Each structure stands twice: as structure tokens, then as C-alpha cells.
Amino acid sequence: MSAYHKILPCFTSIVLAISLSACQQSPNQAMDVPTVATASTAASTTASVTASSPAPTLKANVSQQFIGTSLVQQRLKQALPEIAYTTDNLPMVAQQVNQVSWSPTGAIELKAMPASAVVASQVASTSPASATPSVTGFQSTIDYAALKQSTNGNQSSVANKDALPSKQVFIKPDELLVFKTQALLNWHGHSVGALTGIMNKNTIKAMQIFQQKHNLPVTTTMDEATWSALTSNETLNKQPIFINYQLTRDDLVITKAPKDMQYKSAREAVAEKFHMSQKLVSRLNPTTPLKAGNVITVYNPYQPNMTEVTKVISDKKKNILYAYAASGELVASYPTTVGSNYTPSPSGSLKVKNRVLNPTYNTDFSSKEKWLPPGPNNPVGRAWIGLSKRGYGIHGSPEPELISAQKSHGCVRLTNWDALSLYGTIADGADVVFE
């Protein structure tokens, strides 16, 4: 996001005259292997979602639906707009991601992959492991550059994105599986941050939390037990990872004004609405202008956790926020940015004192000139959850792709969409524990 927020003040305020600490970025060290906090149980996330979600009456092809009457449902409805989509005429790469599956042999299965693609993968594979290709599709050892060349017959034209026909997109075979893994983890309540198709630290952390919750061996790569557990929920497993969406004017509210906290580009706006990296927006839509009325291919956010959260634990070393229901069940987890040694996050136990949707921001109460309006590029993002220690809170971020790769001034920073989700689910007076 905008470089305007690269250095932020130490003390800030939001509406209702709530004082808070802004977050300043700095390099972050590699995280240890995470462990699920002791308050969690082995209960299935599926059970909690099934119990709290009125699934039988949800509309088809609409994500982020909140139709209940509880405070949680009403707050989520206020924070996260419905997204109506279609799966008609999806580009081939989106169909492949939606159909991909993991197999114990290491092959990446594409259940309905065209024969031409199988031939291309066989021709392109150069390693001994792929010399005898699986009948189910791509091998994970495929030579990607050779695949593109054999598919197009002209490698130079592939390198020129402007020369590609609309919707013709190339994604590495391994990435297909990572996209689905990231989506399933998100839908199980374990956020990976911005969807990238890369098995990055936030994705590995989310997978390991999922593994520990389900009493599975903790790994850094996909295995049969983990894949079986991730795909055991038939409802989640049937959801499309990539969808088609028609842009509206409301999706593209951008600005060039220095103090306006709206998006700075259409790509940034689309990426945040669909919880994905800006680079991925461009990769999936290389020749489709991001203008109202155009249909683009994007990630499907589906449904966030909808179970009320009564306790969160911020693991400052591992950059993880664990969210628990009143029963003690772990219902969600989020990658975080926390304070540095120079501007540390609190220690011990605090309480949730207030919440503000679309907060304003100020560094000096004595001057109205210092106020910054609400917006996604506001230094505290789209949502503020104030804590019982003055100046500290859990909030969003103007740079969601840097979560867990930066340092704050002591607050717990989430992606804007994760902050909005927690804004909806966390209970008044919920325990906030810093470890």
C-alpha cells in the first residue's frame, strides 16, 4: 500500500476519543514452529460452524452471508458485504484450481484436466521423477518454463503478458495445490493472510495450527492425513476457490489525495475485497481492465468464523492470534504483527473495552489538522478493538501483505479482513492474553 504509512506516529486516537498506538514497520525474524495454545480442544471446527451457521437457507453463489439475528451475525453483516459471484465461463486455470487434489504419490491430480494439458506436462517434464507421468495429471517436478513453451509454441510470447489473449493465464502446477490449501485453511478458520499461491510462513503456521488442533503430525509440507482432514468437510470441499465477479463502481473507490485513506489503485481495492495479493489480481486478469461492469476472476472468501470469541491469545514470538469460544474450542487463528523490543506489546491479561468500525486516526488532540479520515489505508485500517490498557488495541492494517513481516508500536495488527471478522465475533469484555 501507500508509502505514506511507512513511518507512523507513536500515539494516535480514534473516534470516541480513544487513544491508541500506531504501528511502525521493521524487519521481523523468522517464526518458530507454532503450537496450539493450551486452551484449545480437539473439537472440530466443522462442528462449530455447523452449529452456528444457518447453512440450509443460505443463497447459492453468495459469499459472506450473515442472516442470523445474533449480535455476532449482525456485526459481521455490517462489516463484511455479501459477494455475489458466478462460476460460469471460468478460465481454465480457475477450473484447474477448483478441481485439484493431492495424492500420496506426490502427483497433483486434476480430475477434469484436458488431455492437451496432460500431454504438455509430459513433454515438459525433464526430471526422472516425472519421466513416467501419473495418469492423473501434473507431476510436482514439472519444468514450468518448458510447459509454457510446449503449450504456446513460442516462449517469447508467453513472457509478454500484453500478447496473451484475455483469461489465458499460466500457473505452476504446484501452485494449484497451494491455492486450494490456502483456501481450505481460511475456510476452516485459520487465516493465511493474503492469498498468494505460495507456501509462505503464514500458510505453514496456519496449517500447523490446523494439524495440532486435529491431533495430526506437525509438518511443513502437505501429507495424506492433513489433506484428508482439510477435505473431510463436504460443504467446504465443494466450494469454488476461484470465481468470476462483476465489478461495480463501489468496488473501485480510489483516491490520489494525500490525506484520503481510500485505496490508491483499483488493483489494491480488488485485492483487499477478495483477500488476495495485488500480484495475484494481475496474474489472474492480465488483460481485463479493472473497471465497473467488467467480469474478473478472483478468490472466493466464502464464510469467516461465525462463532462468538470470548478469549484471544496473542503469541508475540510466533505472530499468531488464537481465538477461542466460550467452550474453550479454538475456532479461529490469524497471522499478526506485534510490537518490537523498542515498542513492545503488553504482557499479561487485558480485556476488550470497545470496538469501532472504520475508525478515524489522530496524533494530536489539540489540532484538527492532524485527524485522518476513516478508510482502508488509515494507519489502523478498517476496524479497531480497544483494550483495557490505554493506547493498545487489535486493529487492521494499510498493508495486509506485510502482516507477520513487520513490527508495530505495540498493538496487534491484522489484515483488514481478519480485523473485520474479529470485530464481528469477539465478545465485549473478552479476555486478551499476551504471551
C-alpha positions in Angstrom: 0.0 0.0 0.0 0.9 3.6 0.1 4.4 4.6 1.2 2.7 7.4 3.2 2.3 4.9 6.1 5.9 3.6 6.2 6.6 5.6 9.4 3.7 6.2 11.7 3.4 8.2 15.0 3.7 6.5 18.3 0.4 7.7 19.8 -2.9 8.0 18.0 -6.6 8.4 18.6 -9.8 7.3 17.1 -13.4 8.3 17.3 -14.9 8.3 20.8 -11.6 10.0 21.8 -10.0 6.6 22.2 -6.2 6.8 22.3 -4.2 4.1 20.6 -0.7 3.2 19.5 0.1 3.1 15.8 2.4 0.5 14.2 5.8 1.2 12.7 7.2 -1.4 10.3 10.6 -3.1 10.8 12.1 -6.4 9.7 10.8 -9.4 11.6 12.7 -12.5 12.5 11.7 -16.0 11.3 9.0 -17.6 13.4 9.3 -20.8 15.4 7.1 -23.8 14.7 3.8 -22.8 16.3 1.9 -24.8 18.9 -1.8 -24.5 19.6 -2.4 -22.8 22.9 -3.5 -24.9 25.8 -7.0 -23.5 25.9 -7.9 -25.2 22.7 -9.5 -28.6 22.4 -9.5 -31.2 19.7 -13.1 -30.4 18.8 -13.7 -30.0 15.1 -14.1 -26.5 13.6 -16.7 -28.2 11.4 -18.9 -28.8 14.4 -18.9 -25.2 15.5 -19.6 -23.8 12.0 -22.4 -26.3 11.5 -23.9 -25.4 14.8 -23.8 -21.6 14.4 -24.3 -21.2 10.6 -27.8 -21.3 9.1 -26.5 -23.1 6.1 -29.8 -24.6 4.8 -31.2 -21.2 3.9 -28.0 -19.5 2.5 -28.3 -18.3 -1.1 -26.3 -20.1 -3.7 -23.2 -18.4 -5.2 -23.0 -15.7 -2.5 -20.2 -15.4 0.0 -20.1 -13.6 3.3 -23.8 -14.2 4.1 -24.9 -13.4 7.6 -28.6 -13.9 8.1 -28.9 -14.7 11.8 -30.2 -12.3 14.4 -27.4 -12.6 17.0 -25.1 -9.7 17.7 -22.2 -11.6 16.0 -24.2 -12.1 12.8 -25.4 -8.5 12.8 -21.9 -7.1 13.3 -20.4 -9.4 10.6 -23.2 -8.2 8.2 -22.3 -4.6 8.9 -18.5 -5.2 8.5 -18.3 -7.7 5.5 -20.5 -7.1 2.5 -22.1 -10.0 0.6 -20.3 -11.1 -2.6 -22.4 -12.5 -5.4 -20.5 -14.5 -7.9 -20.7 -16.9 -10.7 -18.7 -20.0 -11.8 -19.9 -19.8 -15.4 -17.2 -19.5 -18.1 -14.3 -19.6 -15.6 -10.8 -19.6 -17.3 -9.1 -22.9 -17.5 -6.6 -22.1 -14.7 -9.5 -21.4 -12.3 -11.2 -24.6 -13.2 -8.0 -26.5 -12.5 -7.5 -24.9 -9.1 -11.2 -25.7 -8.2 -10.6 -29.4 -9.2 -7.1 -30.0 -7.9 -6.4 -32.7 -5.3 -3.4 -34.0 -3.5 -2.3 -37.7 -3.9 0.0 -39.8 -1.7 2.4 -40.4 -4.7 3.2 -36.7 -4.8 1.3 -36.1 -8.0 -1.1 -33.2 -8.3 -4.4 -34.6 -9.6 -6.6 -32.6 -11.9 -9.8 -34.6 -12.2 -11.1 -32.9 -15.4 -7.8 -31.7 -16.8 -7.8 -31.6 -20.6 -5.8 -34.2 -22.4 -3.8 -31.5 -24.1 -2.6 -30.2 -20.7 -1.6 -33.7 -19.7 0.4 -34.1 -22.9 2.1 -30.7 -22.3 3.1 -31.7 -18.8 4.6 -35.0 -20.1 6.6 -33.3 -22.8 7.8 -30.6 -20.5 8.9 -32.8 -17.6 12.6 -33.4 -17.5 13.4 -35.0 -14.1 13.5 -38.7 -13.5 10.5 -38.4 -11.1 8.3 -37.2 -14.0 9.7 -39.4 -16.7 6.7 -41.8 -16.2 4.0 -39.3 -15.5 0.9 -40.1 -13.4 -2.2 -40.8 -15.3 -4.0 -38.3 -13.1 -2.1 -35.2 -14.3 0.7 -32.9 -13.5 3.7 -34.0 -11.5 5.1 -31.6 -8.9 8.6 -31.8 -10.5 7.4 -30.4 -13.8 9.7 -27.8 -15.7 7.3 -24.8 -15.7 9.2 -22.9 -18.4 9.2 -25.9 -20.7 5.5 -26.4 -20.1 4.7 -22.8 -21.1 6.9 -23.2 -24.2 5.3 -26.5 -25.2 1.8 -25.1 -24.7 2.3 -21.9 -26.7 5.0 -23.0 -29.1 6.6 -19.6 -28.6 8.3 -18.8 -25.2 8.8 -15.2 -26.0 5.1 -14.5 -26.5 4.4 -16.0 -23.1 6.8 -13.6 -21.4 4.8 -10.7 -23.0 1.6 -10.5 -20.9 0.1 -8.0 -23.3 0.3 -10.5 -26.1 -1.8 -13.1 -24.2 -5.5 -13.5 -25.0 -7.8 -12.4 -22.2 -8.2 -15.0 -19.5 -5.2 -17.1 -20.7 -3.2 -17.5 -17.5 -0.3 -19.8 -16.6 0.1 -21.0 -13.0 2.7 -23.5 -11.9 1.2 -27.0 -11.2 2.5 -26.9 -7.6 0.7 -23.5 -7.1 -2.7 -25.1 -7.9 -2.4 -27.2 -4.8 -1.2 -24.3 -2.6 -4.1 -22.2 -3.7 -6.6 -24.9 -2.6 -4.6 -25.5 0.7 -4.7 -21.8 1.5 -8.4 -21.6 0.7 -9.4 -24.6 2.8 -7.3 -23.3 5.8 -9.1 -20.0 5.5 -12.5 -21.6 5.4 -11.6 -23.8 8.4 -11.0 -20.5 10.3 -7.2 -20.5 10.1 -6.2 -17.4 8.2 -3.2 -17.4 5.9 -3.3 -13.6 5.3 -3.3 -12.6 1.6 -3.9 -15.5 -0.8 -0.7 -15.8 -2.9 -0.3 -19.4 -4.1 3.0 -19.5 -2.2 3.6 -21.9 0.7 4.8 -19.0 2.8 5.3 -18.7 6.6 1.8 -17.6 7.3 0.4 -20.6 5.3 2.7 -23.0 7.1 1.7 -21.6 10.5 -2.0 -21.9 9.7 -1.5 -25.5 8.5 0.4 -26.4 11.6 -2.3 -24.9 13.9 -4.9 -26.9 12.0 -2.7 -30.1 12.3 -2.3 -29.6 16.1 -6.0 -28.9 16.6 -6.8 -32.2 14.9 -4.1 -34.2 16.6 -2.1 -34.7 13.4 1.6 -34.8 12.9 3.0 -31.3 12.5 4.7 -30.8 9.1 5.9 -28.1 6.8 4.5 -29.8 3.7 1.2 -31.4 2.8 0.7 -35.0 3.8 -2.1 -37.5 3.4 -3.5 -37.1 7.0 -3.6 -33.3 6.7 -5.2 -33.4 3.2 -7.8 -35.9 4.4 -8.7 -33.7 7.4 -8.8 -30.5 5.3 -11.2 -32.0 2.7 -13.3 -34.0 5.1 -16.0 -31.3 5.3 -18.0 -31.9 2.1 -19.6 -28.4 2.2 -16.2 -26.7 2.3 -14.6 -29.1 -0.2 -17.3 -28.3 -2.8 -16.8 -24.5 -2.7 -15.0 -23.0 -5.7 -11.6 -21.4 -4.8 -11.7 -19.1 -7.8 -14.8 -17.4 -9.0 -16.0 -14.8 -11.6 -17.2 -11.4 -10.2 -18.6 -8.4 -12.0 -17.0 -5.2 -10.7 -19.2 -2.3 -9.6 -18.4 1.4 -9.0 -18.5 0.8 -5.3 -15.6 -1.7 -5.6 -13.4 0.9 -7.1 -13.4 3.9 -4.8 -9.9 5.2 -5.1 -8.1 8.5 -4.5 -4.9 10.4 -5.1 -5.4 12.9 -2.3 -2.5 12.7 0.3 -4.7 12.6 3.4 -7.5 10.5 1.9 -7.4 7.0 3.4 -9.1 5.2 0.5 -7.4 2.8 -1.9 -4.7 4.2 -4.2 -5.4 1.9 -7.1 -8.2 -0.3 -8.4 -5.9 -3.3 -8.0 -5.4 -2.6 -4.4 -9.1 -2.3 -3.9 -9.9 -5.6 -5.6 -7.1 -7.4 -3.8 -8.3 -6.4 -0.4 -12.0 -7.1 -1.1 -11.1 -10.6 -2.1 -8.3 -11.3 0.5 -5.6 -11.8 -2.1 -2.3 -10.3 -3.1 -2.2 -7.5 -5.7 0.1 -9.6 -7.8 -2.4 -12.4 -7.9 -5.1 -10.0 -9.1 -2.9 -9.1 -12.1 -1.9 -12.7 -12.8 -5.5 -13.9 -12.9 -6.6 -10.9 -15.0 -3.7 -10.0 -17.2 -5.7 -8.2 -19.9 -9.0 -7.3 -18.2 -9.2 -3.7 -17.1 -10.4 -3.3 -13.6 -13.4 -1.2 -14.4 -17.0 -1.2 -13.4 -19.0 -3.7 -15.4 -16.1 -6.0 -16.3 -16.0 -9.6 -15.1 -12.8 -10.6 -13.4 -11.5 -13.8 -11.8 -10.8 -13.6 -8.1 -10.5 -15.7 -4.9 -13.7 -16.7 -3.1 -13.6 -15.6 0.6 -16.6 -17.8 1.4 -17.6 -17.5 5.1 -15.4 -16.4 8.1 -15.7 -17.9 11.6 -19.1 -17.1 13.0 -18.8 -18.5 16.5 -18.5 -15.9 19.2 -15.0 -15.4 20.6 -14.6 -15.0 24.3 -10.8 -15.2 24.6 -7.9 -14.5 22.3 -4.2 -15.3 23.0 -1.5 -13.2 21.2 1.6 -15.2 20.8 4.1 -12.4 20.4 7.0 -14.7 19.4 5.2 -16.6 16.7 3.0 -13.7 15.5 -0.3 -15.6 15.9 -3.6 -14.6 17.4 -5.6 -17.6 18.7 -9.4 -17.2 19.1 -11.4 -19.3 21.4 -15.1 -19.9 22.0 -16.7 -20.0 25.5 -16.4 -23.8 25.4 -12.6 -23.4 25.1 -12.6 -24.6 21.5 -10.1 -23.0 19.1 -12.4 -21.5 16.4 -10.0 -19.3 14.5 -6.4 -18.1 14.2 -4.8 -15.1 12.5 -1.3 -14.1 11.5 -0.3 -10.9 13.3 2.2 -8.1 13.6 3.1 -7.1 17.1 5.5 -4.7 18.9 9.2 -4.7 18.8 11.7 -4.7 21.6 11.7 -0.9 21.5 7.9 -0.5 21.3 6.7 -3.8 22.9 3.2 -5.2 23.0 1.8 -5.6 26.5 2.2 -8.7 28.7 -0.4 -10.5 30.8 -4.1 -10.3 30.5 -6.4 -7.4 29.3 -10.0 -7.1 28.4 -11.8 -5.9 25.3 -13.3 -2.5 26.1 -14.7 -1.2 22.9 -14.9 -1.6 19.1 -15.0 0.9 16.3 -15.8 0.2 12.6 -13.9 2.5 10.2 -12.1 4.5 12.8 -10.5 7.9 12.4 -6.9 8.5 13.4 -5.1 11.3 15.1 -1.7 12.0 16.6 -2.5 15.3 18.3 -5.9 16.0 20.0 -5.1 19.7 20.0 -5.1 20.0 16.2 -7.9 19.1 13.9 -5.4 19.3 11.1 -3.8 16.0 12.4 -7.0 14.0 12.0 -7.0 11.3 9.3 -10.4 10.1 8.0 -11.6 6.5 8.0 -10.6 4.2 5.2 -8.7 1.0 4.4 -5.4 3.0 4.2 -5.9 4.5 7.6 -3.0 3.5 9.9 -5.3 1.3 12.0 -7.2 0.0 9.0 -10.9 -0.8 8.8 -11.5 -1.9 12.4 -10.3 -1.1 16.0 -10.8 -3.3 19.0 -9.8 -1.3 22.0 -8.2 -3.0 25.1 -8.3 -2.1 28.8 -4.7 -0.7 28.6 -4.9 2.8 27.3 -3.4 3.2 23.8 -3.5 -0.5 22.9 -5.8 -2.5 20.6 -6.3 -5.1 17.9 -6.8 -3.4 14.5 -6.4 -3.6 10.8 -3.5 -2.6 8.5 -3.0 -0.5 5.4 -0.5 -3.1 4.2 -2.1 -6.6 4.6 0.6 -8.3 2.6 3.2 -7.4 5.2 1.5 -8.9 8.2 4.0 -11.0 10.2 6.8 -9.3 8.2 6.9 -6.1 10.1 6.7 -4.7 13.7 4.1 -2.5 15.3 4.2 0.2 18.1 2.7 -2.3 20.5 -0.8 -3.0 19.0 -1.8 -6.3 17.5 -2.1 -5.7 13.7 -4.2 -8.0 11.4 -5.2 -7.8 7.8 -8.2 -5.6 7.4 -10.4 -8.6 6.5 -9.3 -10.5 9.6 -9.8 -7.4 11.8 -13.3 -7.0 10.4 -14.1 -10.7 11.1 -12.8 -10.5 14.7 -14.7 -7.2 15.1 -17.8 -9.2 14.4 -17.2 -12.2 16.6 -15.2 -11.0 19.7 -17.4 -10.5 22.8 -17.5 -7.4 24.9 -15.2 -7.9 27.8 -13.4 -10.8 26.1 -10.0 -11.8 27.6 -7.0 -10.8 25.7 -3.8 -12.6 26.8 -0.3 -11.7 25.7 2.3 -14.4 25.9 
